[in-house]
């Protein structure tokens, strides 16, 4: 048997950063996100020879081990190893023998939640193979714990839940890592128009999101008023964006994105830079009503809301900076697993 899974990447439309502790613990966070037709994939092939083979196809990295219960964490494919270590510790209580192959449609540091989505996909493949008793909330929470607690990777909570649940979701975050996922029922017409007008642009650069997130968290811990007020406004943006999309008031989307972008830049340094600012202003001049950097900031993907018939001119303008437009569709399905 072969066990497979795929989980969708996401666009964080509003509220980005408010899912990160300690802000979410102290004040409560809110995010609006939507999954797109870009995925993380995982395939598990059980082996009979007491070996473990980890093959990150997109990274062109392959590691081989004897079948042991705990794999060493040394900076090489630690996310995958951390998932295996948690599986053996919590569920199988013994070593496994298998080949795990992974691939992600976006590079690390791209701002689409690729690391957390990969974690969800790998957990999904293990769950399919071992028939683990994990519901959607259980699996998303486990992916979060492995990344943030076991491996101490800085970041928020939205990506694991977006990848697991799929679709357009308004998410609420509270203390003690409590998360509530509210799926939104949006008219197909509104969603089609949103996808048509929202262009996704890869700058060609990546960034280490952990540094930006750690700085943001320190600002909240030190009661930095500018950071906290900016995050309060981003939480408000998520509520307003949810209402606008549900009501079909799409003319407000660009304005709300621009509103959020101005406050996102105030959370900490490193979120933007002169190159990103130049691209953003050029897009605005050609008719984009608003936009933002995807994820923590510093590089990766940007997206712009282009009302009317402005998308073509905006695409031509931003591609002149050397990056590329990525075609996508919104998806309704989250983590999917199967076996053959």
N, C-alpha and C positions, 0 to 999 in steps of 0.2 A: 504493500500500500504506500501511496504518497499522500502527504497531508499539506494542503495549501491554504493560504489566507491572503487577503488584501484589505488595506484600510486607507481611506481617503485623506489627503492633505486638506488644509482649511485656509480660508481667508478670515482674518479677524477684522470684522467690519467696524466695530465700535467697542469702547471700553477697555482696550488693550492695556495690560499692566495691572489692572485692578484685581486680577486673580492671583497676584503674587503676594506671598507673606512678607512682612507682617501687615501690609495694608488690608488684605482680605480678612485677617483675624481681628483687626482693630475696628475697621469701619464697614466691612462687608463689600464685596466686589460684584460687578455685573458686566457681562460681555455678550455681544451679539456676534456670532460667527456662522459661517456657511462652508460646507465641504464642497470640494471641486473634483473634477475628473482627472486628478493626478494622485498616484497611489504609492504606498509602501507595500512590497510583496514579500512573503516568506514561504519557503517550501521545506518540509522536513521529510527525509528519507531514512527510516530506521536501518541500522547496520547490524550485521551479525558478528562483527569482528572486534568488539570492545574498543572502538575508536570514536572520537568526536571530531567532526570536520566542520569548521565554520567558514563559509564562503560568502564574503560581501562582494557580490559581482560588480556593482557599480563602483566600488572603491578599489577593485582589483587586489583585494586582500584575502588570503586564505590561511587559516591556522589549523593545525592538527594536534590532537592530544590523545593520550590513553584515556579510556573511559574512567573518569574519576568523579567524585561527588561535588567537589568545589573547584572551579577553574580559577587560575590566578588572575588577579586584576593588575594590569601593568601598563595600561594606556592603549593596548591594541584590542579593538573590538570589545571594549569593556561593557558597553550597553548589552550586547548579546550575551556575554559571559554572566553579567549580573542577573539577567533574566533566568538563565539556566540554573545558576546557583540558588535562586529563590524557589524555582520549581522543585529542585531536588530536596531542598530544606523543608519546604512546606507541604509538598504533595507526595512525591515518590519515595522519599527517605532512602534512596539508593541511586547510584550512577546510571546514566542512560548511554546508549550507543546510537549515533545518528549522524547524518549530514544535514546541515542547515544552510540553505542558500537564501540570500536576501538581495533586494534591489529597491531603490527609491527613485521616483521620477524627478525629484528635485535634489540638488546637492545640499550637504550640511551647511547650516548658517544662511539658508536662503530666506528664512522668515515665514515659512509655510507650515511650521511645526513638524519638520521631517523626522527629527530624532524621536519625539514622543509617538508619532504615527508608526514609525518602525517598531517601537516597543510594543504597541498595541497589536501590530500584525504578527510579530514573533510570538507573543503570548497567545494570540488566536490560533496559530498553527500548533503550538503545544497543547492548547485546550482541545483542539480537534483530535489530535493524536491520542492524548491521555484521557479524554472525556472528563475534563476537569469541571467541577460544579460551580461555574462562574457565570453570573448574570452580567448584564451590561454595566451596571454600577460597580459590581465586584471587579470586573476585569479592568475598567478604567482606573479605579482606585488602586489596584495592584500595580498597574503600569506606573502610576504616579509615585507610589511608595518606592518602587525599585529605582526610579530615576532620582527622586529628590531625597529619599531617606537612605536607602542602601548605598547608592553610588554618589550621593551628595552633589548631584548636578543641579546648578542653580536654574530656576525657572518657575513658571506658574502651573496652573491646574487645567486650563481650558483645553490644551491640545489632546490630552489623553481621552477626554470625554467627547470632544468633537469627532475624533477618529473612530471611537467606539459606536457612538449613536448615529452619526451622519445627519445630513440635512441642514436646515437653518434652525439654529437654537439660540434662545435667550438663556444664558446661564447665570446663576447666582452663587456666590461664594461667601462662606461664613467661617467663623472660628472653628477650631478642631477639624479643619479640612472638610467641612460639610459642603457638598455641592448639590445643587438642584438644577436639572436640565429641563427646560421648558421648550418642547418642539413647537415651532410656529407653522400654522397652516396658512400658507401664502398662495394667493391666486396665481395660476400658471402664467397668466398675462403679465403680472407684475414681476414674476421671477424671470421670465424671458426678457423683459425690458431691462431689468437690472443686469442680467448677464451680457446683454448687447451693449449697454452703456459703460460697463465697468471693465476697463482693459487692464490686463496684467502684464507688467513689464519687468524683465529680469535685467538688473543693472550689470550683470557679469561679475559682480564682486560678492564675497561672503563676509561674514563677521562672526566673532565669538560672542554670542548673545549673553553668555554667563557673566562676562565682565560688566555689561550694561545693566543686567538685572541685579547683580550684587551691589552696584552703585546706587541703583534705585531703592533697594531694600534698606541700605544704610541711611539714605536720606529720610526714609519714613521712620526708622528707628530713632534717629536724632531729632525727630519732630520738625523737620524742615518744612516751613509753612508753604513755600512755593511749590514743592513737590506734592504735598498732601492736597493742596487746593487744586492743582492740576489734575490729580487722580480723581478727586471728587467730581470735577467737570467731565472727565472721561466716563465716569460711571453714569452721569446724567446724560451724556451723549448716547450711551447704549440704550437707555430707556426711550429717548427721542427717536433714535434710529429704528427701534422695534416698532414704535407706533407709526412712523412714516411708511415703512414697508408693508405693514399689515393693512393700512388704509389706502395703499396705492398712491401716496403723496410723494412720488419719486422725484419731483422737482426739488425736494428738500435734501435729497441724499448727498449731493455734492457739497452743499453748504454745511451739512453736518460733518462730513469728512474733513473739510477745511477747518472747521471749528475744533475738531478733535486733534488734527495735526498740530495746530498752534499750541494746544495744551500738552500734547505728548512730548514735544520738544523741551518743555519746561520741567519734565520729571527728573532728568539727569543729563549730564554731558555724554556725547558720543552717539546720541540717537540720530543726529543728522550731521552733515558735513557740507562744505561748499559745493561739491559735485552733486550731491543729492538735492540741495537747495536750487541749483541751477536747472536741473532736470524738472523739478517741480514747477518753478516759475515759467519755464518754457512751455510746459503742458498747459498751464493756466492761460497763458497768452493766446494759445490756439483754441481755447474754448472749454478746457476741462474745468468743471465747476468746483472740483476739490479732489483730494487724494491723500495718500499717506504711504509711508514705508511699512511693509508688512513685517509683523513680528516685533522683536525688541528694538530694531533699528540698526543703523550703522552700515547697511548694505543689503544685498539680497534682492528680493522682489519689491516693487512698488506697484500700487494700482491707482487708477484715476477714473473718476466718474465723468463721462463725456455725453452730455444730453444732446438731443436733437440728432444732427448728422455730423457732429464734430469729431467722432472717434477716428475717422480716417486721417484727418489732418494732425491730430494728436499723436497717432501711431507713427506717422511719417516724421514728426518732430522729435519724439523721444528716441526713435531708433537711430537718428543721426548722432546720438551720443555714444553709440557703440553697443548698446544692449539689444535685447530681442523681446518681441511680444510673444507671450505664451497663450495659445488658444486653450480654452477650457469650457466646461459646462458645470453648472451646479448639480450636485448629486443628492439623492434622497437616502441612499443606502450607506450605512456605516460599515463596520467590520463585517467581512464575509469570509466564511471558512468552508472548505469542502475536502473530500478525499476521493482518490481514484485508485 
